[in-house]
Amino acid sequence: MPQAVNIIVNDAASVARTFELQNPAAGLGSTADWVYKVGDSPSAFPRYSASARKTPNKARAVTTKFAMPHAVIQDSLTVLVAQAEANINVTVPDAFPESKRGDFVALATGLFSAALTKAMIRDGVPAT
C-alpha cells in the first residue's frame, strides 16, 4: 500500500498548496483524509479524501473526493454558502463564486493527478 503523505499541488496562480495528511487509511474499506488549511475556519478548509475497497466481482474500487467550500462571515460566525465537489463527477453550484473556480479546478485536477492518487488507483489500495 502506498504511504500516506502530504500532497502538494498548484492552485490557479501556480502557487504550491499543501494538503496536510489528517488521517491515513487503516486499510481496505477505510478512508485517508487531507486538508488544505487556508483561512480561519476549519469548517471552510478544502478537503480531499480517498478510500479503496474490494468489490463483489473480484475487483478493487478506489473512491476519491475533493471538496472546496465557499464561506462568508456573518455576525462573527462562519457560514458555508456553497461547496464545489469533484469525485470524477464534478459539481460546481451556481452559488460558488467565479473568483474561486480557477483554484477549484487547479486543486482538484492536481489532487487527482498526484503521484499518490495514481498509486492508489494503480494498486487498488488506500494510502496508509
C-alpha beads as a LAMMPS data file, in Angstrom:
LAMMPS data file: protein, C-alpha beads

128 atoms
127 bonds

1 atom types
1 bond types

-500.0 500.0 xlo xhi
-500.0 500.0 ylo yhi
-500.0 500.0 zlo zhi

Masses

1 110.0

Atoms # bond

1 1 1 0.000 0.000 0.000
2 1 1 1.285 3.497 -0.750
3 1 1 2.414 5.537 2.229
4 1 1 0.095 8.403 3.117
5 1 1 1.960 11.728 2.991
6 1 1 1.144 15.398 2.467
7 1 1 0.143 16.247 -1.123
8 1 1 1.406 19.439 -2.779
9 1 1 -0.488 20.820 -5.782
10 1 1 -0.527 24.170 -7.572
11 1 1 -3.513 26.499 -7.500
12 1 1 -4.727 28.563 -10.476
13 1 1 -1.899 31.071 -9.947
14 1 1 0.698 28.242 -9.926
15 1 1 1.280 28.713 -6.192
16 1 1 2.087 25.467 -4.369
17 1 1 -0.573 24.494 -1.823
18 1 1 -0.089 21.722 0.742
19 1 1 -2.886 19.342 1.636
20 1 1 -1.823 18.054 5.057
21 1 1 -2.495 14.431 5.909
22 1 1 -5.050 14.326 8.731
23 1 1 -5.763 10.630 8.858
24 1 1 -4.150 7.753 6.955
25 1 1 -6.400 4.862 5.963
26 1 1 -6.264 1.803 8.187
27 1 1 -6.522 -0.482 5.153
28 1 1 -9.156 -1.555 2.653
29 1 1 -12.554 -0.092 3.446
30 1 1 -11.238 2.907 5.369
31 1 1 -10.555 6.468 4.263
32 1 1 -7.438 8.649 4.201
33 1 1 -8.111 12.378 4.677
34 1 1 -6.167 15.527 3.798
35 1 1 -6.929 19.205 4.443
36 1 1 -5.628 22.468 2.996
37 1 1 -5.560 24.850 5.950
38 1 1 -6.454 28.212 4.462
39 1 1 -8.387 30.928 6.280
40 1 1 -9.541 30.987 9.879
41 1 1 -12.333 28.429 9.948
42 1 1 -11.613 24.688 9.797
43 1 1 -15.188 24.117 8.586
44 1 1 -14.297 26.057 5.421
45 1 1 -10.978 24.308 4.640
46 1 1 -10.754 22.473 1.288
47 1 1 -10.619 18.708 1.870
48 1 1 -9.505 15.636 -0.056
49 1 1 -10.244 12.010 0.790
50 1 1 -9.501 8.635 -0.757
51 1 1 -10.524 5.088 0.029
52 1 1 -10.400 1.676 -1.606
53 1 1 -12.490 -1.457 -1.256
54 1 1 -12.856 -4.883 -2.792
55 1 1 -15.903 -5.344 -4.997
56 1 1 -18.071 -8.453 -5.378
57 1 1 -16.802 -9.015 -8.935
58 1 1 -13.185 -9.541 -7.803
59 1 1 -12.027 -6.009 -8.453
60 1 1 -10.987 -3.071 -6.335
61 1 1 -12.701 0.304 -6.375
62 1 1 -10.868 3.488 -5.427
63 1 1 -13.014 6.469 -4.457
64 1 1 -11.615 9.985 -4.222
65 1 1 -13.349 13.223 -3.288
66 1 1 -12.216 16.853 -3.310
67 1 1 -14.478 19.427 -1.651
68 1 1 -13.861 23.177 -1.657
69 1 1 -16.292 25.226 0.446
70 1 1 -17.157 28.881 -0.018
71 1 1 -17.841 30.559 3.310
72 1 1 -18.661 34.072 4.467
73 1 1 -18.574 35.682 7.888
74 1 1 -21.976 36.756 9.222
75 1 1 -22.340 38.129 12.752
76 1 1 -18.865 36.797 13.622
77 1 1 -19.855 33.284 12.530
78 1 1 -18.590 31.326 9.532
79 1 1 -21.487 30.426 7.260
80 1 1 -20.995 27.919 4.439
81 1 1 -22.691 29.298 1.312
82 1 1 -21.780 26.648 -1.266
83 1 1 -19.373 23.786 -1.786
84 1 1 -17.866 22.626 -5.054
85 1 1 -17.046 18.903 -5.194
86 1 1 -15.135 16.676 -7.547
87 1 1 -15.408 12.877 -7.450
88 1 1 -14.604 12.280 -11.102
89 1 1 -18.148 13.600 -11.495
90 1 1 -17.794 17.313 -10.814
91 1 1 -20.422 19.542 -9.199
92 1 1 -19.995 23.307 -9.098
93 1 1 -23.079 25.073 -7.652
94 1 1 -24.274 28.298 -9.260
95 1 1 -23.652 29.975 -5.875
96 1 1 -19.963 29.023 -5.940
97 1 1 -18.116 32.275 -6.759
98 1 1 -16.357 32.805 -10.076
99 1 1 -13.313 34.075 -8.152
100 1 1 -12.779 30.608 -6.614
101 1 1 -13.479 28.467 -9.687
102 1 1 -9.947 28.659 -11.099
103 1 1 -8.450 27.448 -7.814
104 1 1 -11.080 24.701 -7.540
105 1 1 -10.190 23.360 -10.996
106 1 1 -6.427 23.630 -10.417
107 1 1 -6.524 21.988 -6.979
108 1 1 -8.987 19.223 -7.936
109 1 1 -7.092 18.223 -11.075
110 1 1 -3.775 18.471 -9.212
111 1 1 -5.016 16.151 -6.463
112 1 1 -6.467 13.642 -8.906
113 1 1 -3.229 13.582 -10.908
114 1 1 -0.889 13.469 -7.867
115 1 1 1.523 10.542 -7.730
116 1 1 -0.082 9.276 -4.507
117 1 1 -3.577 9.216 -6.063
118 1 1 -2.187 7.429 -9.124
119 1 1 -0.527 4.817 -6.889
120 1 1 -3.789 4.207 -5.008
121 1 1 -5.708 3.802 -8.286
122 1 1 -2.995 1.590 -9.844
123 1 1 -2.702 -0.716 -6.810
124 1 1 -6.360 -0.570 -5.740
125 1 1 -5.447 0.206 -2.137
126 1 1 -5.748 3.286 0.083
127 1 1 -2.823 5.302 1.414
128 1 1 -1.982 4.004 4.871

Bonds

1 1 1 2
2 1 2 3
3 1 3 4
4 1 4 5
5 1 5 6
6 1 6 7
7 1 7 8
8 1 8 9
9 1 9 10
10 1 10 11
11 1 11 12
12 1 12 13
13 1 13 14
14 1 14 15
15 1 15 16
16 1 16 17
17 1 17 18
18 1 18 19
19 1 19 20
20 1 20 21
21 1 21 22
22 1 22 23
23 1 23 24
24 1 24 25
25 1 25 26
26 1 26 27
27 1 27 28
28 1 28 29
29 1 29 30
30 1 30 31
31 1 31 32
32 1 32 33
33 1 33 34
34 1 34 35
35 1 35 36
36 1 36 37
37 1 37 38
38 1 38 39
39 1 39 40
40 1 40 41
41 1 41 42
42 1 42 43
43 1 43 44
44 1 44 45
45 1 45 46
46 1 46 47
47 1 47 48
48 1 48 49
49 1 49 50
50 1 50 51
51 1 51 52
52 1 52 53
53 1 53 54
54 1 54 55
55 1 55 56
56 1 56 57
57 1 57 58
58 1 58 59
59 1 59 60
60 1 60 61
61 1 61 62
62 1 62 63
63 1 63 64
64 1 64 65
65 1 65 66
66 1 66 67
67 1 67 68
68 1 68 69
69 1 69 70
70 1 70 71
71 1 71 72
72 1 72 73
73 1 73 74
74 1 74 75
75 1 75 76
76 1 76 77
77 1 77 78
78 1 78 79
79 1 79 80
80 1 80 81
81 1 81 82
82 1 82 83
83 1 83 84
84 1 84 85
85 1 85 86
86 1 86 87
87 1 87 88
88 1 88 89
89 1 89 90
90 1 90 91
91 1 91 92
92 1 92 93
93 1 93 94
94 1 94 95
95 1 95 96
96 1 96 97
97 1 97 98
98 1 98 99
99 1 99 100
100 1 100 101
101 1 101 102
102 1 102 103
103 1 103 104
104 1 104 105
105 1 105 106
106 1 106 107
107 1 107 108
108 1 108 109
109 1 109 110
110 1 110 111
111 1 111 112
112 1 112 113
113 1 113 114
114 1 114 115
115 1 115 116
116 1 116 117
117 1 117 118
118 1 118 119
119 1 119 120
120 1 120 121
121 1 121 122
122 1 122 123
123 1 123 124
124 1 124 125
125 1 125 126
126 1 126 127
127 1 127 128
